Amino acid sequence: MIRTPRMLVFGALSVCALQTLAGVPTQWDIQLQARSTLESSLPGYNLPFPSSLSSQYVSIDEDGGVAIRAILGGQEGIFYGKDGVGGIIVTGNGGGDPFWSPTIDLRNGLIGIEQGSFSDGAYLYSIDGTLLQTFAPGGPEGVSGFSGVTITSDGALCYRGDFGFSVDKVVIDEYNAGVRSQTLVTDTNSGYSFLISPEINDSRQVLMKTFPISGAAQRIVRFEPNGSATTVAETGAVFNSFVNSTAIAQDGGAAFSARRTSDSIWQVTHWDGTSFVTIAEGSDPDIDNGSLANFPPVVNDDGLVAFRATDIKFDATAMWVGDGTGLVKLLEYDQLIDTDLGPIRLGFDFGGLDGKQVMNGVVDINNAGQIAFAAFLRNGTIGVFVATPVESCLADLTGDGELNFFDVSAFLNAYNAMDPVADFTGDGMFNFFDVSAFLNAYNAGCP
């Protein structure tokens, strides 16, 4: 089992330190699950040679297991792993066409994935690679070209599909006792000119960005199991555009990226069912504004949101985690990360327009706060990792898991240097109250 040392990310905190440390984890245990390779002289980890994970979507289950599609030379495979152990569970060959699409969703030991052909359907697998069900194009709603497949814990699929050349439908598709049934969530005959791929939770609430025929130009809608629709956000006085993909939590909360009408700044937003919570914004000195429009955030029931964007410091992609009380940059270019080959720096410089890249594809999060991601490594390979929050010990400034003289010395050095690490009250000043807060944390001990 490959584990990295805990990473203390105090320097990335942007608001009140005590509030932030209570809400946003600042220590993380990052574990390698798989590493691809395209060089015969450089072995992969839990993946064979040749293997590529470029532009693939990783998904994480509630127990920390992860799934991702891999390209294996002339065929494709689905990787599943947990706790650093795993491998290819099933392979497919499309005969020149993709067998699967990059979109994959893992829930309750079930894997939903789109077929790769133009008029595709979808497959449902178990995590041992057993094909449980084929969802062929058609069914009672007559749809094809499935897009954005997500699943529930009991194996129902939700996706956008085509009905002929004029109608898009969002459907919940499932088998009960061998009988297929489809529930129409909405379609482009119901007041919308276009529907973006949906996301479903176990309560069968379905979230998506829509383009209404009248009223607001864009609207994020949560469709309820009873057929009603809840408007989450729409363009107008507050926002004038949304990133296409959105995220829904099991409790019905949502996360999305939106551009503000007032100043054209993009922001990552959590909607808790009643109000908006700003997680991050493009005016942050570390975040490139336009990059927030490239990839969607993800959210869990605690309102913890993870997202990728361009880090201005390195002009490279990076990953942040926040909850509205604070923001932590969890991954950045040049950061050392532990692998089966030892510590390797994150990020690869492709040159040209692609430039420096750390993040590969989308990220995912579960209700334990674990974040799955794929990242480029300096040796040219791609690793799949799970970052797990570790209970913080605020006064352990050396990060060795013990409280002693060295932590006191580290605090005093940071205090004298006016380092934000020593701003224990988070008020931007360095005074007696910071010393008192540190001593209280020190005397409280580590968990």
DRENMI-939902 format. One line per 10 residues: their letters; for each residue x, y, z of C-alpha. Coordinates in Angstrom, 2 decimals, padded with zeros to 5 digits. Layout:
// DRENMI-939902
a) X/Y/Z ~ ...
***
This chain:
// DRENMI-939902
mirtprmlvf) 000.00/000.00/000.00 ~ 001.57/003.28/-001.14 ~ 000.92/006.30/001.04 ~ 002.37/009.77/001.03 ~ 003.21/011.68/004.18 ~ 000.49/014.02/005.38 ~ 000.52/017.37/003.67 ~ 000.04/020.48/005.79 ~ -001.42/023.18/003.57 ~ -001.74/026.05/006.06
galsvcalqt) -000.29/028.51/003.56 ~ -003.25/028.05/001.21 ~ -005.86/029.10/003.76 ~ -007.59/032.29/002.73 ~ -009.89/033.19/005.64 ~ -010.16/032.83/009.39 ~ -007.75/030.07/010.30 ~ -009.68/028.66/013.24 ~ -012.94/028.46/011.30 ~ -011.17/027.01/008.30
lagvptqwdi) -009.31/024.36/010.23 ~ -012.63/023.23/011.70 ~ -014.25/022.97/008.27 ~ -011.74/022.41/005.48 ~ -009.22/019.64/006.14 ~ -005.62/020.83/005.98 ~ -003.90/017.46/006.38 ~ -004.39/014.81/003.73 ~ -003.17/011.27/003.20 ~ -002.72/010.77/-000.55
qlqarstles) -002.53/007.20/-001.80 ~ -001.61/005.95/-005.26 ~ -004.16/003.57/-006.79 ~ -002.74/003.10/-010.29 ~ -000.12/004.54/-012.62 ~ -000.11/004.18/-016.40 ~ 002.93/003.82/-018.63 ~ 003.69/004.04/-022.34 ~ 007.34/003.01/-021.98 ~ 008.33/-000.64/-021.75
slpgynlpfp) 011.31/000.31/-019.58 ~ 009.07/002.07/-017.05 ~ 006.65/-000.34/-015.36 ~ 003.17/000.82/-014.46 ~ 001.49/000.36/-011.10 ~ -001.61/-001.86/-011.10 ~ -001.76/-001.22/-014.87 ~ 000.03/-003.07/-017.67 ~ 002.26/-001.74/-020.43 ~ 001.09/-000.05/-022.58
sslssqyvsi) -001.58/001.89/-020.77 ~ -002.88/005.45/-020.94 ~ -005.25/007.38/-018.69 ~ -005.16/010.62/-020.65 ~ -008.45/012.60/-020.57 ~ -010.29/009.91/-018.60 ~ -012.86/010.49/-015.85 ~ -012.22/008.99/-012.41 ~ -015.08/008.11/-010.06 ~ -015.00/007.31/-006.33
dedggvaira) -017.39/005.18/-004.27 ~ -018.39/005.84/-000.67 ~ -015.90/003.21/000.55 ~ -012.98/004.85/-001.26 ~ -012.86/002.50/-004.23 ~ -012.16/004.14/-007.60 ~ -012.86/003.32/-011.24 ~ -011.46/004.76/-014.46 ~ -011.30/003.76/-018.12 ~ -007.83/002.95/-019.48
ilggqegify) -006.50/002.64/-023.02 ~ -004.44/-000.55/-023.32 ~ -002.83/-000.43/-026.73 ~ -005.36/-001.94/-029.14 ~ -008.09/-002.41/-026.56 ~ -009.67/-000.68/-023.60 ~ -010.07/-001.66/-019.99 ~ -011.84/-000.57/-016.83 ~ -009.61/-000.22/-013.79 ~ -010.99/-000.68/-010.29
gkdgvggiiv) -008.92/-000.28/-007.16 ~ -009.13/000.42/-003.45 ~ -006.51/001.06/-000.77 ~ -003.71/000.88/-003.33 ~ -004.72/-002.56/-004.64 ~ -006.49/-003.14/-007.95 ~ -006.25/-003.80/-011.64 ~ -008.11/-004.11/-014.93 ~ -011.41/-005.86/-014.24 ~ -012.76/-006.07/-017.80
tgngggdpfw) -011.54/-005.30/-021.32 ~ -013.29/-004.40/-024.56 ~ -012.42/-003.83/-028.20 ~ -014.52/-001.58/-030.41 ~ -012.94/-002.73/-033.66 ~ -011.72/000.74/-034.56 ~ -014.38/002.66/-032.63 ~ -014.21/003.35/-028.89 ~ -015.77/000.50/-026.92 ~ -016.57/002.77/-023.98
sptidlrngl) -016.62/006.53/-023.53 ~ -014.48/008.30/-020.88 ~ -017.59/008.99/-018.77 ~ -017.83/006.51/-015.89 ~ -019.74/006.45/-012.60 ~ -019.08/004.19/-009.60 ~ -021.66/003.77/-006.85 ~ -022.26/001.04/-004.26 ~ -019.96/-001.39/-006.05 ~ -021.66/-000.78/-009.41
igieqgsfsd) -020.05/000.82/-012.46 ~ -022.07/002.58/-015.14 ~ -020.33/003.50/-018.37 ~ -021.44/004.66/-021.81 ~ -020.80/002.66/-024.92 ~ -018.40/004.39/-027.28 ~ -020.23/004.32/-030.61 ~ -022.27/007.24/-031.99 ~ -025.69/005.72/-031.29 ~ -024.49/004.21/-028.04
gaylysidgt) -026.25/002.75/-025.04 ~ -024.58/001.86/-021.74 ~ -023.32/-001.02/-019.61 ~ -023.63/-001.80/-015.90 ~ -020.78/-003.79/-014.31 ~ -019.93/-005.00/-010.84 ~ -016.50/-004.12/-009.48 ~ -015.26/-007.63/-010.27 ~ -015.91/-006.98/-013.97 ~ -019.13/-008.98/-014.30
llqtfapggp) -021.50/-007.49/-016.87 ~ -024.76/-007.10/-014.98 ~ -026.86/-005.37/-017.60 ~ -026.70/-003.95/-021.11 ~ -028.81/-000.85/-021.68 ~ -029.27/-000.94/-025.43 ~ -030.52/002.08/-027.38 ~ -034.30/002.16/-027.49 ~ -036.43/001.05/-024.58 ~ -039.90/002.45/-023.86
egvsgfsgvt) -038.72/006.03/-024.50 ~ -036.95/005.07/-027.74 ~ -033.72/006.96/-027.04 ~ -030.20/006.47/-028.38 ~ -026.88/008.28/-028.11 ~ -026.70/008.15/-024.32 ~ -024.72/011.03/-022.81 ~ -023.58/011.75/-019.24 ~ -024.46/008.40/-017.66 ~ -024.68/008.51/-013.86
itsdgalcyr) -026.09/005.83/-011.57 ~ -027.90/005.28/-008.30 ~ -026.81/002.82/-005.63 ~ -029.49/000.36/-006.76 ~ -028.30/000.34/-010.38 ~ -030.62/002.77/-012.14 ~ -028.97/004.82/-014.89 ~ -029.72/008.44/-015.71 ~ -028.64/010.05/-018.96 ~ -029.56/012.36/-021.80
gdfgfsvdkv) -030.57/010.59/-025.00 ~ -031.76/011.41/-028.49 ~ -035.23/010.67/-029.80 ~ -034.82/010.98/-033.54 ~ -033.09/014.16/-034.68 ~ -035.34/016.71/-033.01 ~ -035.92/015.77/-029.37 ~ -033.56/015.27/-026.43 ~ -034.80/013.31/-023.44 ~ -033.42/012.89/-019.93
videynagvr) -034.32/009.42/-018.74 ~ -033.97/007.21/-015.67 ~ -033.44/003.69/-017.01 ~ -033.56/000.51/-014.92 ~ -034.37/-003.18/-014.83 ~ -036.62/-004.72/-012.19 ~ -037.02/-008.51/-012.20 ~ -035.66/-008.51/-015.74 ~ -038.17/-005.95/-017.01 ~ -036.84/-002.68/-018.35
sqtlvtdtns) -038.55/000.56/-017.40 ~ -037.71/004.15/-018.26 ~ -038.89/007.26/-016.43 ~ -038.92/010.45/-018.46 ~ -037.47/013.27/-016.34 ~ -037.87/016.00/-018.97 ~ -037.34/016.64/-022.67 ~ -036.93/019.45/-025.19 ~ -040.69/019.42/-025.80 ~ -041.20/020.64/-022.23
gysflispei) -040.08/024.24/-022.44 ~ -036.39/023.72/-023.14 ~ -034.39/024.18/-026.33 ~ -031.43/022.14/-025.05 ~ -030.53/019.97/-022.06 ~ -027.03/019.36/-020.71 ~ -026.07/015.91/-019.39 ~ -027.72/015.26/-015.99 ~ -026.55/013.98/-012.61 ~ -028.69/011.83/-010.32
ndsrqvlmkt) -028.53/011.02/-006.59 ~ -029.98/008.12/-004.64 ~ -033.15/010.09/-003.89 ~ -033.58/010.25/-007.68 ~ -033.26/013.99/-007.79 ~ -031.78/014.94/-011.16 ~ -029.71/018.08/-011.65 ~ -028.77/019.67/-014.97 ~ -028.15/022.90/-016.80 ~ -030.94/023.76/-019.22
fpisgaaqri) -031.64/026.31/-021.94 ~ -035.27/027.42/-021.51 ~ -037.29/028.48/-024.53 ~ -038.50/031.57/-022.67 ~ -037.37/033.61/-019.69 ~ -033.79/033.17/-018.50 ~ -031.26/032.17/-021.14 ~ -029.79/029.46/-018.90 ~ -031.19/027.73/-015.85 ~ -029.84/025.08/-013.50
vrfepngsat) -032.77/022.89/-012.48 ~ -033.19/020.07/-009.97 ~ -035.97/017.77/-011.11 ~ -037.73/016.05/-008.22 ~ -038.99/012.44/-008.09 ~ -042.60/013.70/-008.01 ~ -042.14/015.42/-011.37 ~ -041.78/018.96/-010.07 ~ -038.80/021.17/-010.86 ~ -036.75/023.33/-008.49
tvaetgavfn) -034.80/026.25/-009.92 ~ -031.32/026.28/-008.41 ~ -029.96/029.27/-010.33 ~ -030.67/031.13/-013.54 ~ -029.06/033.84/-015.58 ~ -030.09/037.39/-014.79 ~ -029.05/039.94/-012.20 ~ -026.62/037.66/-010.31 ~ -025.14/035.33/-012.95 ~ -024.96/035.54/-016.74
sfvnstaiaq) -023.48/032.13/-017.60 ~ -022.93/028.66/-016.14 ~ -020.40/025.94/-016.89 ~ -022.24/023.12/-018.65 ~ -021.69/020.33/-016.14 ~ -023.08/020.51/-012.60 ~ -022.78/018.33/-009.49 ~ -025.42/017.06/-007.09 ~ -024.85/015.73/-003.57 ~ -026.81/012.92/-001.98
dggaafsarr) -028.63/015.47/000.19 ~ -029.78/017.40/-002.89 ~ -027.24/020.20/-002.64 ~ -025.54/021.36/-005.80 ~ -022.24/022.79/-006.98 ~ -021.58/024.70/-010.16 ~ -019.35/027.37/-011.67 ~ -021.00/030.63/-012.72 ~ -019.95/033.97/-014.17 ~ -021.17/036.98/-012.24
tsdsiwqvth) -023.17/039.57/-014.13 ~ -021.71/042.52/-012.21 ~ -018.01/042.03/-012.94 ~ -017.65/038.96/-015.25 ~ -015.76/037.10/-012.52 ~ -016.28/033.34/-012.47 ~ -017.01/031.73/-009.13 ~ -017.41/028.20/-007.78 ~ -020.70/028.03/-005.91 ~ -022.35/025.61/-003.50
wdgtsfvtia) -026.15/025.71/-003.28 ~ -027.32/024.20/000.01 ~ -030.99/024.02/-000.94 ~ -031.84/027.58/000.03 ~ -028.84/029.85/-000.48 ~ -025.59/030.27/-002.39 ~ -022.20/029.79/-000.74 ~ -019.18/031.11/-002.62 ~ -016.39/028.55/-002.53 ~ -013.82/030.32/-004.72
egsdpdidng) -013.72/033.07/-007.29 ~ -011.59/034.16/-010.21 ~ -010.49/037.28/-008.36 ~ -008.46/035.09/-006.00 ~ -004.79/036.01/-006.59 ~ -003.90/032.33/-007.09 ~ -006.70/031.42/-009.53 ~ -006.94/032.26/-013.22 ~ -010.46/033.60/-013.72 ~ -011.24/032.05/-017.11
slanfppvvn) -010.00/028.61/-016.09 ~ -012.95/028.20/-013.72 ~ -015.12/027.87/-016.82 ~ -013.28/024.78/-018.06 ~ -014.18/022.02/-015.60 ~ -017.05/021.55/-013.13 ~ -016.69/021.24/-009.34 ~ -017.87/018.30/-007.23 ~ -019.61/018.42/-003.84 ~ -020.59/016.16/-000.93
ddglvafrat) -023.27/016.35/001.76 ~ -021.00/018.37/004.07 ~ -020.73/021.09/001.46 ~ -017.08/020.27/000.79 ~ -016.32/021.24/-002.80 ~ -013.31/020.22/-004.90 ~ -012.41/021.73/-008.25 ~ -009.53/022.19/-010.67 ~ -008.39/025.45/-012.20 ~ -005.23/027.16/-013.42
dikfdatamw) -002.82/028.22/-010.70 ~ -001.39/031.65/-011.55 ~ 001.76/030.99/-009.51 ~ 002.94/028.22/-011.83 ~ 000.69/028.85/-014.85 ~ -000.38/025.23/-014.43 ~ -003.51/023.36/-013.44 ~ -004.03/022.69/-009.73 ~ -006.76/021.47/-007.36 ~ -008.49/023.30/-004.53
vgdgtglvkl) -010.88/022.21/-001.77 ~ -013.22/024.56/000.08 ~ -016.49/024.87/001.97 ~ -017.16/028.61/001.98 ~ -015.27/029.25/005.23 ~ -011.87/028.54/003.75 ~ -009.98/027.32/000.73 ~ -007.03/024.92/000.55 ~ -004.87/024.36/-002.51 ~ -004.37/020.62/-002.24
leydqlidtd) -002.33/020.01/-005.41 ~ 000.05/022.21/-007.35 ~ 002.82/021.99/-009.93 ~ 006.21/020.79/-008.61 ~ 004.65/019.30/-005.46 ~ 006.26/016.03/-004.40 ~ 003.89/013.09/-004.22 ~ 004.68/009.53/-003.16 ~ 004.43/006.76/-005.77 ~ 005.56/003.17/-006.22
lgpirlgfdf) 008.77/004.64/-007.69 ~ 009.33/006.93/-004.71 ~ 008.55/010.65/-004.50 ~ 007.90/012.25/-007.92 ~ 007.00/015.85/-008.66 ~ 003.51/016.61/-009.89 ~ 003.01/018.12/-013.31 ~ 004.35/017.79/-016.83 ~ 005.26/020.61/-019.20 ~ 003.84/019.75/-022.63
ggldgkqvmn) 004.98/023.05/-024.11 ~ 003.02/025.09/-026.63 ~ -000.64/025.81/-025.95 ~ -001.03/022.86/-023.57 ~ 001.72/024.13/-021.27 ~ 002.09/022.82/-017.74 ~ -000.54/020.35/-016.62 ~ -001.08/018.73/-013.25 ~ -004.70/017.62/-013.42 ~ -005.93/014.99/-015.88
gvvdinnagq) -009.69/014.89/-016.44 ~ -012.31/015.58/-013.77 ~ -012.15/014.97/-010.01 ~ -014.68/013.26/-007.74 ~ -015.58/013.32/-004.04 ~ -017.51/011.11/-001.61 ~ -019.27/011.79/001.68 ~ -016.18/010.83/003.68 ~ -014.46/013.79/002.06 ~ -012.16/011.56/000.00
iafaaflrng) -011.20/013.05/-003.35 ~ -010.24/010.95/-006.36 ~ -008.12/012.51/-009.07 ~ -005.75/011.63/-011.90 ~ -002.58/013.67/-012.24 ~ 000.37/014.00/-014.60 ~ 003.72/013.08/-013.07 ~ 007.08/014.56/-014.03 ~ 008.24/011.24/-015.52 ~ 005.47/011.43/-018.14
tigvfvatpv) 003.13/008.89/-016.57 ~ -000.34/009.49/-015.11 ~ -001.32/008.41/-011.61 ~ -004.74/007.84/-010.07 ~ -004.84/008.89/-006.43 ~ -007.24/009.15/-003.51 ~ -006.76/012.01/-001.05 ~ -008.23/011.27/002.38 ~ -008.62/014.01/005.01 ~ -006.71/013.41/008.22
escladltgd) -007.94/014.81/011.53 ~ -005.90/017.92/012.15 ~ -003.70/018.67/015.12 ~ -003.52/022.45/014.92 ~ -000.39/022.94/016.98 ~ 001.60/020.22/015.21 ~ 003.37/022.69/012.94 ~ 006.17/020.26/012.10 ~ 003.67/017.65/010.92 ~ 005.37/014.75/012.70
gelnffdvsa) 002.30/013.78/014.72 ~ 003.86/014.84/018.02 ~ 003.74/018.02/020.09 ~ 007.08/019.14/021.48 ~ 009.65/021.92/021.58 ~ 010.08/021.84/017.82 ~ 006.45/022.87/017.29 ~ 006.87/025.77/019.71 ~ 010.03/026.80/017.88 ~ 008.25/026.54/014.51
flnaynamdp) 005.45/028.76/015.79 ~ 007.84/031.39/017.16 ~ 009.82/031.45/013.92 ~ 006.63/031.84/011.89 ~ 005.34/034.50/014.29 ~ 008.53/036.55/014.07 ~ 008.47/036.26/010.28 ~ 004.78/037.24/010.20 ~ 004.07/034.01/008.36 ~ 000.30/033.33/007.97
vadftgdgmf) 000.90/029.95/009.63 ~ 001.21/031.82/012.94 ~ -001.98/033.84/012.45 ~ -004.00/031.47/014.63 ~ -006.90/033.90/014.99 ~ -007.09/034.56/011.26 ~ -007.50/038.31/011.66 ~ -004.45/039.20/009.58 ~ -002.56/040.54/012.60 ~ 000.13/039.04/014.78
nffdvsafln) -000.31/039.67/018.50 ~ -000.92/038.14/021.92 ~ -004.17/036.53/020.80 ~ -002.33/034.38/018.23 ~ 000.14/033.25/020.90 ~ -002.73/032.43/023.24 ~ -004.60/030.50/020.53 ~ -001.48/028.48/019.71 ~ -000.84/027.66/023.38 ~ -004.45/026.57/023.83
aynagcp) -004.17/024.27/020.81 ~ -000.83/022.95/022.06 ~ -002.19/022.22/025.53 ~ -005.24/020.50/024.01 ~ -002.91/017.93/022.44 ~ -003.30/015.85/019.31 ~ -006.32/013.61/018.69
***
